Amino acid sequence: MALGKDYASQDCSIAGALEVVGERWTLLLLRDAFFGVRRYNDFLVHLGIPRAVLATRLQTLTAHGILEKRRYQESPPRDEYVLTARGLALWPTLRALGLWGRQHVTMIQRRVFRHAVCGTDQELGPYGECPACAVVVPVEDVEMLPGPGIDTDPADPISRILLRPRRLLDPVVTEPAPAGDRV
């Protein structure tokens, strides 16, 4: 029996979630959104994703309220994609999937996630808890640093920016803001 293209016959919340975020490019787009990538071209460059696939995935995530499209430039019109509250709620899932991949697939630690507020040098626990102050750390208070297995000389500009310690959700800036957008 051939595997269907959707999970319509499955009466299950996991199947419903997979309908929205279960495609591999979608999960990588979400990962990058947590890393601060917001602009179409930056997703394109960092992921090496086909343009048509990127456009479709961004439309799906926007339609499901996971990303919000925001205009950052009027002439020519340009938008960025920002995680909504619904999108932010996916952080524990992506964190768990990343840990599972590190422990059971790659065996390589490419990134370290720490609690920025308390300043600990210890990595967050498997549920996003800070080992120093024993709180589950909100995603906006997570600091990302390069891990020992990261490529320290990446080819694309987004990966080079992501080599620097930074808080999750802080926007990745690859081009100067247009004159009208400067504060």
MODELLER restraints for C-alpha pairs under 7 A, 6 or more apart:
rsr = mdl.restraints
at = mdl.atoms
rsr.add(forms.Gaussian(group=physical.xy_distance, feature=features.Distance(at['CA:6:A'], at['CA:19:A']), mean=6.74, stdev=0.5))
rsr.add(forms.Gaussian(group=physical.xy_distance, feature=features.Distance(at['CA:7:A'], at['CA:15:A']), mean=5.77, stdev=0.5))
rsr.add(forms.Gaussian(group=physical.xy_distance, feature=features.Distance(at['CA:7:A'], at['CA:19:A']), mean=6.85, stdev=0.5))
rsr.add(forms.Gaussian(group=physical.xy_distance, feature=features.Distance(at['CA:21:A'], at['CA:27:A']), mean=6.34, stdev=0.5))
rsr.add(forms.Gaussian(group=physical.xy_distance, feature=features.Distance(at['CA:26:A'], at['CA:57:A']), mean=6.11, stdev=0.5))
rsr.add(forms.Gaussian(group=physical.xy_distance, feature=features.Distance(at['CA:33:A'], at['CA:83:A']), mean=6.77, stdev=0.5))
rsr.add(forms.Gaussian(group=physical.xy_distance, feature=features.Distance(at['CA:34:A'], at['CA:168:A']), mean=5.61, stdev=0.5))
rsr.add(forms.Gaussian(group=physical.xy_distance, feature=features.Distance(at['CA:34:A'], at['CA:169:A']), mean=5.10, stdev=0.5))
rsr.add(forms.Gaussian(group=physical.xy_distance, feature=features.Distance(at['CA:35:A'], at['CA:168:A']), mean=5.15, stdev=0.5))
rsr.add(forms.Gaussian(group=physical.xy_distance, feature=features.Distance(at['CA:35:A'], at['CA:169:A']), mean=5.70, stdev=0.5))
rsr.add(forms.Gaussian(group=physical.xy_distance, feature=features.Distance(at['CA:36:A'], at['CA:168:A']), mean=6.26, stdev=0.5))
rsr.add(forms.Gaussian(group=physical.xy_distance, feature=features.Distance(at['CA:36:A'], at['CA:169:A']), mean=4.48, stdev=0.5))
rsr.add(forms.Gaussian(group=physical.xy_distance, feature=features.Distance(at['CA:36:A'], at['CA:170:A']), mean=5.02, stdev=0.5))
rsr.add(forms.Gaussian(group=physical.xy_distance, feature=features.Distance(at['CA:36:A'], at['CA:171:A']), mean=4.29, stdev=0.5))
rsr.add(forms.Gaussian(group=physical.xy_distance, feature=features.Distance(at['CA:36:A'], at['CA:172:A']), mean=5.06, stdev=0.5))
rsr.add(forms.Gaussian(group=physical.xy_distance, feature=features.Distance(at['CA:37:A'], at['CA:43:A']), mean=6.56, stdev=0.5))
rsr.add(forms.Gaussian(group=physical.xy_distance, feature=features.Distance(at['CA:37:A'], at['CA:171:A']), mean=6.12, stdev=0.5))
rsr.add(forms.Gaussian(group=physical.xy_distance, feature=features.Distance(at['CA:37:A'], at['CA:172:A']), mean=5.26, stdev=0.5))
rsr.add(forms.Gaussian(group=physical.xy_distance, feature=features.Distance(at['CA:38:A'], at['CA:80:A']), mean=5.05, stdev=0.5))
rsr.add(forms.Gaussian(group=physical.xy_distance, feature=features.Distance(at['CA:38:A'], at['CA:81:A']), mean=4.86, stdev=0.5))
rsr.add(forms.Gaussian(group=physical.xy_distance, feature=features.Distance(at['CA:38:A'], at['CA:82:A']), mean=6.11, stdev=0.5))
rsr.add(forms.Gaussian(group=physical.xy_distance, feature=features.Distance(at['CA:38:A'], at['CA:171:A']), mean=6.72, stdev=0.5))
rsr.add(forms.Gaussian(group=physical.xy_distance, feature=features.Distance(at['CA:39:A'], at['CA:79:A']), mean=6.95, stdev=0.5))
rsr.add(forms.Gaussian(group=physical.xy_distance, feature=features.Distance(at['CA:39:A'], at['CA:80:A']), mean=4.66, stdev=0.5))
rsr.add(forms.Gaussian(group=physical.xy_distance, feature=features.Distance(at['CA:39:A'], at['CA:81:A']), mean=6.34, stdev=0.5))
rsr.add(forms.Gaussian(group=physical.xy_distance, feature=features.Distance(at['CA:40:A'], at['CA:80:A']), mean=6.81, stdev=0.5))
rsr.add(forms.Gaussian(group=physical.xy_distance, feature=features.Distance(at['CA:42:A'], at['CA:158:A']), mean=6.81, stdev=0.5))
rsr.add(forms.Gaussian(group=physical.xy_distance, feature=features.Distance(at['CA:45:A'], at['CA:156:A']), mean=6.80, stdev=0.5))
rsr.add(forms.Gaussian(group=physical.xy_distance, feature=features.Distance(at['CA:46:A'], at['CA:156:A']), mean=6.38, stdev=0.5))
rsr.add(forms.Gaussian(group=physical.xy_distance, feature=features.Distance(at['CA:46:A'], at['CA:158:A']), mean=5.82, stdev=0.5))
rsr.add(forms.Gaussian(group=physical.xy_distance, feature=features.Distance(at['CA:46:A'], at['CA:159:A']), mean=6.80, stdev=0.5))
rsr.add(forms.Gaussian(group=physical.xy_distance, feature=features.Distance(at['CA:61:A'], at['CA:67:A']), mean=5.52, stdev=0.5))
rsr.add(forms.Gaussian(group=physical.xy_distance, feature=features.Distance(at['CA:62:A'], at['CA:68:A']), mean=5.63, stdev=0.5))
rsr.add(forms.Gaussian(group=physical.xy_distance, feature=features.Distance(at['CA:62:A'], at['CA:69:A']), mean=6.88, stdev=0.5))
rsr.add(forms.Gaussian(group=physical.xy_distance, feature=features.Distance(at['CA:65:A'], at['CA:84:A']), mean=6.76, stdev=0.5))
rsr.add(forms.Gaussian(group=physical.xy_distance, feature=features.Distance(at['CA:65:A'], at['CA:86:A']), mean=6.56, stdev=0.5))
rsr.add(forms.Gaussian(group=physical.xy_distance, feature=features.Distance(at['CA:66:A'], at['CA:83:A']), mean=5.99, stdev=0.5))
rsr.add(forms.Gaussian(group=physical.xy_distance, feature=features.Distance(at['CA:66:A'], at['CA:84:A']), mean=5.46, stdev=0.5))
rsr.add(forms.Gaussian(group=physical.xy_distance, feature=features.Distance(at['CA:66:A'], at['CA:86:A']), mean=5.26, stdev=0.5))
rsr.add(forms.Gaussian(group=physical.xy_distance, feature=features.Distance(at['CA:66:A'], at['CA:87:A']), mean=4.19, stdev=0.5))
rsr.add(forms.Gaussian(group=physical.xy_distance, feature=features.Distance(at['CA:67:A'], at['CA:81:A']), mean=5.84, stdev=0.5))
rsr.add(forms.Gaussian(group=physical.xy_distance, feature=features.Distance(at['CA:67:A'], at['CA:82:A']), mean=5.28, stdev=0.5))
rsr.add(forms.Gaussian(group=physical.xy_distance, feature=features.Distance(at['CA:67:A'], at['CA:83:A']), mean=4.50, stdev=0.5))
rsr.add(forms.Gaussian(group=physical.xy_distance, feature=features.Distance(at['CA:67:A'], at['CA:84:A']), mean=5.41, stdev=0.5))
rsr.add(forms.Gaussian(group=physical.xy_distance, feature=features.Distance(at['CA:67:A'], at['CA:87:A']), mean=6.31, stdev=0.5))
rsr.add(forms.Gaussian(group=physical.xy_distance, feature=features.Distance(at['CA:68:A'], at['CA:81:A']), mean=5.48, stdev=0.5))
rsr.add(forms.Gaussian(group=physical.xy_distance, feature=features.Distance(at['CA:68:A'], at['CA:82:A']), mean=5.18, stdev=0.5))
rsr.add(forms.Gaussian(group=physical.xy_distance, feature=features.Distance(at['CA:68:A'], at['CA:83:A']), mean=6.24, stdev=0.5))
rsr.add(forms.Gaussian(group=physical.xy_distance, feature=features.Distance(at['CA:68:A'], at['CA:84:A']), mean=6.18, stdev=0.5))
rsr.add(forms.Gaussian(group=physical.xy_distance, feature=features.Distance(at['CA:69:A'], at['CA:79:A']), mean=6.18, stdev=0.5))
rsr.add(forms.Gaussian(group=physical.xy_distance, feature=features.Distance(at['CA:69:A'], at['CA:80:A']), mean=5.70, stdev=0.5))
rsr.add(forms.Gaussian(group=physical.xy_distance, feature=features.Distance(at['CA:69:A'], at['CA:81:A']), mean=4.71, stdev=0.5))
rsr.add(forms.Gaussian(group=physical.xy_distance, feature=features.Distance(at['CA:69:A'], at['CA:82:A']), mean=6.53, stdev=0.5))
rsr.add(forms.Gaussian(group=physical.xy_distance, feature=features.Distance(at['CA:70:A'], at['CA:79:A']), mean=5.21, stdev=0.5))
rsr.add(forms.Gaussian(group=physical.xy_distance, feature=features.Distance(at['CA:70:A'], at['CA:80:A']), mean=5.26, stdev=0.5))
rsr.add(forms.Gaussian(group=physical.xy_distance, feature=features.Distance(at['CA:70:A'], at['CA:81:A']), mean=6.24, stdev=0.5))
rsr.add(forms.Gaussian(group=physical.xy_distance, feature=features.Distance(at['CA:71:A'], at['CA:78:A']), mean=5.80, stdev=0.5))
rsr.add(forms.Gaussian(group=physical.xy_distance, feature=features.Distance(at['CA:71:A'], at['CA:79:A']), mean=4.18, stdev=0.5))
rsr.add(forms.Gaussian(group=physical.xy_distance, feature=features.Distance(at['CA:71:A'], at['CA:80:A']), mean=6.31, stdev=0.5))
rsr.add(forms.Gaussian(group=physical.xy_distance, feature=features.Distance(at['CA:72:A'], at['CA:78:A']), mean=5.97, stdev=0.5))
rsr.add(forms.Gaussian(group=physical.xy_distance, feature=features.Distance(at['CA:72:A'], at['CA:79:A']), mean=5.47, stdev=0.5))
rsr.add(forms.Gaussian(group=physical.xy_distance, feature=features.Distance(at['CA:72:A'], at['CA:80:A']), mean=6.59, stdev=0.5))
rsr.add(forms.Gaussian(group=physical.xy_distance, feature=features.Distance(at['CA:73:A'], at['CA:79:A']), mean=6.93, stdev=0.5))
rsr.add(forms.Gaussian(group=physical.xy_distance, feature=features.Distance(at['CA:91:A'], at['CA:139:A']), mean=6.96, stdev=0.5))
rsr.add(forms.Gaussian(group=physical.xy_distance, feature=features.Distance(at['CA:92:A'], at['CA:127:A']), mean=6.86, stdev=0.5))
rsr.add(forms.Gaussian(group=physical.xy_distance, feature=features.Distance(at['CA:92:A'], at['CA:128:A']), mean=6.98, stdev=0.5))
rsr.add(forms.Gaussian(group=physical.xy_distance, feature=features.Distance(at['CA:96:A'], at['CA:126:A']), mean=6.58, stdev=0.5))
rsr.add(forms.Gaussian(group=physical.xy_distance, feature=features.Distance(at['CA:102:A'], at['CA:108:A']), mean=5.63, stdev=0.5))
rsr.add(forms.Gaussian(group=physical.xy_distance, feature=features.Distance(at['CA:102:A'], at['CA:109:A']), mean=6.23, stdev=0.5))
rsr.add(forms.Gaussian(group=physical.xy_distance, feature=features.Distance(at['CA:108:A'], at['CA:149:A']), mean=5.50, stdev=0.5))
rsr.add(forms.Gaussian(group=physical.xy_distance, feature=features.Distance(at['CA:109:A'], at['CA:147:A']), mean=5.45, stdev=0.5))
rsr.add(forms.Gaussian(group=physical.xy_distance, feature=features.Distance(at['CA:109:A'], at['CA:148:A']), mean=6.13, stdev=0.5))
rsr.add(forms.Gaussian(group=physical.xy_distance, feature=features.Distance(at['CA:109:A'], at['CA:149:A']), mean=5.21, stdev=0.5))
rsr.add(forms.Gaussian(group=physical.xy_distance, feature=features.Distance(at['CA:110:A'], at['CA:146:A']), mean=6.12, stdev=0.5))
rsr.add(forms.Gaussian(group=physical.xy_distance, feature=features.Distance(at['CA:110:A'], at['CA:147:A']), mean=4.43, stdev=0.5))
rsr.add(forms.Gaussian(group=physical.xy_distance, feature=features.Distance(at['CA:110:A'], at['CA:148:A']), mean=6.17, stdev=0.5))
rsr.add(forms.Gaussian(group=physical.xy_distance, feature=features.Distance(at['CA:110:A'], at['CA:149:A']), mean=4.63, stdev=0.5))
rsr.add(forms.Gaussian(group=physical.xy_distance, feature=features.Distance(at['CA:110:A'], at['CA:150:A']), mean=4.41, stdev=0.5))
rsr.add(forms.Gaussian(group=physical.xy_distance, feature=features.Distance(at['CA:111:A'], at['CA:144:A']), mean=6.59, stdev=0.5))
rsr.add(forms.Gaussian(group=physical.xy_distance, feature=features.Distance(at['CA:111:A'], at['CA:145:A']), mean=5.72, stdev=0.5))
rsr.add(forms.Gaussian(group=physical.xy_distance, feature=features.Distance(at['CA:111:A'], at['CA:146:A']), mean=4.67, stdev=0.5))
rsr.add(forms.Gaussian(group=physical.xy_distance, feature=features.Distance(at['CA:111:A'], at['CA:147:A']), mean=4.25, stdev=0.5))
rsr.add(forms.Gaussian(group=physical.xy_distance, feature=features.Distance(at['CA:112:A'], at['CA:123:A']), mean=6.19, stdev=0.5))
rsr.add(forms.Gaussian(group=physical.xy_distance, feature=features.Distance(at['CA:112:A'], at['CA:144:A']), mean=5.68, stdev=0.5))
rsr.add(forms.Gaussian(group=physical.xy_distance, feature=features.Distance(at['CA:112:A'], at['CA:145:A']), mean=5.12, stdev=0.5))
rsr.add(forms.Gaussian(group=physical.xy_distance, feature=features.Distance(at['CA:112:A'], at['CA:146:A']), mean=6.08, stdev=0.5))
rsr.add(forms.Gaussian(group=physical.xy_distance, feature=features.Distance(at['CA:112:A'], at['CA:147:A']), mean=5.35, stdev=0.5))
rsr.add(forms.Gaussian(group=physical.xy_distance, feature=features.Distance(at['CA:113:A'], at['CA:123:A']), mean=5.45, stdev=0.5))
rsr.add(forms.Gaussian(group=physical.xy_distance, feature=features.Distance(at['CA:113:A'], at['CA:124:A']), mean=5.86, stdev=0.5))
rsr.add(forms.Gaussian(group=physical.xy_distance, feature=features.Distance(at['CA:113:A'], at['CA:142:A']), mean=6.28, stdev=0.5))
rsr.add(forms.Gaussian(group=physical.xy_distance, feature=features.Distance(at['CA:113:A'], at['CA:143:A']), mean=5.58, stdev=0.5))
rsr.add(forms.Gaussian(group=physical.xy_distance, feature=features.Distance(at['CA:113:A'], at['CA:144:A']), mean=4.70, stdev=0.5))
rsr.add(forms.Gaussian(group=physical.xy_distance, feature=features.Distance(at['CA:113:A'], at['CA:145:A']), mean=6.47, stdev=0.5))
rsr.add(forms.Gaussian(group=physical.xy_distance, feature=features.Distance(at['CA:114:A'], at['CA:120:A']), mean=6.86, stdev=0.5))
rsr.add(forms.Gaussian(group=physical.xy_distance, feature=features.Distance(at['CA:114:A'], at['CA:121:A']), mean=6.88, stdev=0.5))
rsr.add(forms.Gaussian(group=physical.xy_distance, feature=features.Distance(at['CA:114:A'], at['CA:122:A']), mean=6.34, stdev=0.5))
rsr.add(forms.Gaussian(group=physical.xy_distance, feature=features.Distance(at['CA:114:A'], at['CA:123:A']), mean=4.84, stdev=0.5))
rsr.add(forms.Gaussian(group=physical.xy_distance, feature=features.Distance(at['CA:114:A'], at['CA:124:A']), mean=5.31, stdev=0.5))
rsr.add(forms.Gaussian(group=physical.xy_distance, feature=features.Distance(at['CA:114:A'], at['CA:142:A']), mean=5.64, stdev=0.5))
rsr.add(forms.Gaussian(group=physical.xy_distance, feature=features.Distance(at['CA:114:A'], at['CA:143:A']), mean=5.11, stdev=0.5))
rsr.add(forms.Gaussian(group=physical.xy_distance, feature=features.Distance(at['CA:114:A'], at['CA:144:A']), mean=6.55, stdev=0.5))
rsr.add(forms.Gaussian(group=physical.xy_distance, feature=features.Distance(at['CA:115:A'], at['CA:124:A']), mean=6.86, stdev=0.5))
rsr.add(forms.Gaussian(group=physical.xy_distance, feature=features.Distance(at['CA:115:A'], at['CA:130:A']), mean=6.12, stdev=0.5))
rsr.add(forms.Gaussian(group=physical.xy_distance, feature=features.Distance(at['CA:115:A'], at['CA:137:A']), mean=6.49, stdev=0.5))
rsr.add(forms.Gaussian(group=physical.xy_distance, feature=features.Distance(at['CA:115:A'], at['CA:141:A']), mean=6.12, stdev=0.5))
rsr.add(forms.Gaussian(group=physical.xy_distance, feature=features.Distance(at['CA:115:A'], at['CA:142:A']), mean=5.09, stdev=0.5))
rsr.add(forms.Gaussian(group=physical.xy_distance, feature=features.Distance(at['CA:115:A'], at['CA:143:A']), mean=6.02, stdev=0.5))
rsr.add(forms.Gaussian(group=physical.xy_distance, feature=features.Distance(at['CA:116:A'], at['CA:141:A']), mean=5.52, stdev=0.5))
rsr.add(forms.Gaussian(group=physical.xy_distance, feature=features.Distance(at['CA:116:A'], at['CA:142:A']), mean=5.61, stdev=0.5))
rsr.add(forms.Gaussian(group=physical.xy_distance, feature=features.Distance(at['CA:116:A'], at['CA:143:A']), mean=5.18, stdev=0.5))
rsr.add(forms.Gaussian(group=physical.xy_distance, feature=features.Distance(at['CA:117:A'], at['CA:141:A']), mean=6.26, stdev=0.5))
rsr.add(forms.Gaussian(group=physical.xy_distance, feature=features.Distance(at['CA:120:A'], at['CA:132:A']), mean=6.36, stdev=0.5))
rsr.add(forms.Gaussian(group=physical.xy_distance, feature=features.Distance(at['CA:122:A'], at['CA:131:A']), mean=6.76, stdev=0.5))
rsr.add(forms.Gaussian(group=physical.xy_distance, feature=features.Distance(at['CA:124:A'], at['CA:130:A']), mean=4.98, stdev=0.5))
rsr.add(forms.Gaussian(group=physical.xy_distance, feature=features.Distance(at['CA:124:A'], at['CA:131:A']), mean=6.43, stdev=0.5))
rsr.add(forms.Gaussian(group=physical.xy_distance, feature=features.Distance(at['CA:125:A'], at['CA:131:A']), mean=6.58, stdev=0.5))
rsr.add(forms.Gaussian(group=physical.xy_distance, feature=features.Distance(at['CA:128:A'], at['CA:136:A']), mean=5.41, stdev=0.5))
rsr.add(forms.Gaussian(group=physical.xy_distance, feature=features.Distance(at['CA:128:A'], at['CA:137:A']), mean=5.89, stdev=0.5))
rsr.add(forms.Gaussian(group=physical.xy_distance, feature=features.Distance(at['CA:129:A'], at['CA:135:A']), mean=5.31, stdev=0.5))
rsr.add(forms.Gaussian(group=physical.xy_distance, feature=features.Distance(at['CA:129:A'], at['CA:136:A']), mean=4.00, stdev=0.5))
rsr.add(forms.Gaussian(group=physical.xy_distance, feature=features.Distance(at['CA:129:A'], at['CA:137:A']), mean=5.76, stdev=0.5))
rsr.add(forms.Gaussian(group=physical.xy_distance, feature=features.Distance(at['CA:130:A'], at['CA:136:A']), mean=6.21, stdev=0.5))
rsr.add(forms.Gaussian(group=physical.xy_distance, feature=features.Distance(at['CA:130:A'], at['CA:137:A']), mean=6.43, stdev=0.5))
rsr.add(forms.Gaussian(group=physical.xy_distance, feature=features.Distance(at['CA:139:A'], at['CA:168:A']), mean=6.62, stdev=0.5))
rsr.add(forms.Gaussian(group=physical.xy_distance, feature=features.Distance(at['CA:140:A'], at['CA:167:A']), mean=6.78, stdev=0.5))
rsr.add(forms.Gaussian(group=physical.xy_distance, feature=features.Distance(at['CA:140:A'], at['CA:168:A']), mean=5.89, stdev=0.5))
rsr.add(forms.Gaussian(group=physical.xy_distance, feature=features.Distance(at['CA:140:A'], at['CA:169:A']), mean=6.33, stdev=0.5))
rsr.add(forms.Gaussian(group=physical.xy_distance, feature=features.Distance(at['CA:141:A'], at['CA:167:A']), mean=6.72, stdev=0.5))
rsr.add(forms.Gaussian(group=physical.xy_distance, feature=features.Distance(at['CA:142:A'], at['CA:167:A']), mean=5.61, stdev=0.5))
rsr.add(forms.Gaussian(group=physical.xy_distance, feature=features.Distance(at['CA:142:A'], at['CA:168:A']), mean=5.79, stdev=0.5))
rsr.add(forms.Gaussian(group=physical.xy_distance, feature=features.Distance(at['CA:143:A'], at['CA:165:A']), mean=6.82, stdev=0.5))
rsr.add(forms.Gaussian(group=physical.xy_distance, feature=features.Distance(at['CA:143:A'], at['CA:166:A']), mean=5.49, stdev=0.5))
rsr.add(forms.Gaussian(group=physical.xy_distance, feature=features.Distance(at['CA:143:A'], at['CA:167:A']), mean=4.21, stdev=0.5))
rsr.add(forms.Gaussian(group=physical.xy_distance, feature=features.Distance(at['CA:143:A'], at['CA:168:A']), mean=6.09, stdev=0.5))
rsr.add(forms.Gaussian(group=physical.xy_distance, feature=features.Distance(at['CA:144:A'], at['CA:165:A']), mean=5.64, stdev=0.5))
rsr.add(forms.Gaussian(group=physical.xy_distance, feature=features.Distance(at['CA:144:A'], at['CA:166:A']), mean=5.41, stdev=0.5))
rsr.add(forms.Gaussian(group=physical.xy_distance, feature=features.Distance(at['CA:144:A'], at['CA:167:A']), mean=5.84, stdev=0.5))
rsr.add(forms.Gaussian(group=physical.xy_distance, feature=features.Distance(at['CA:144:A'], at['CA:168:A']), mean=6.48, stdev=0.5))
rsr.add(forms.Gaussian(group=physical.xy_distance, feature=features.Distance(at['CA:145:A'], at['CA:163:A']), mean=6.99, stdev=0.5))
rsr.add(forms.Gaussian(group=physical.xy_distance, feature=features.Distance(at['CA:145:A'], at['CA:164:A']), mean=6.57, stdev=0.5))
rsr.add(forms.Gaussian(group=physical.xy_distance, feature=features.Distance(at['CA:145:A'], at['CA:165:A']), mean=4.49, stdev=0.5))
rsr.add(forms.Gaussian(group=physical.xy_distance, feature=features.Distance(at['CA:145:A'], at['CA:166:A']), mean=6.73, stdev=0.5))
rsr.add(forms.Gaussian(group=physical.xy_distance, feature=features.Distance(at['CA:146:A'], at['CA:163:A']), mean=5.61, stdev=0.5))
rsr.add(forms.Gaussian(group=physical.xy_distance, feature=features.Distance(at['CA:154:A'], at['CA:160:A']), mean=6.06, stdev=0.5))
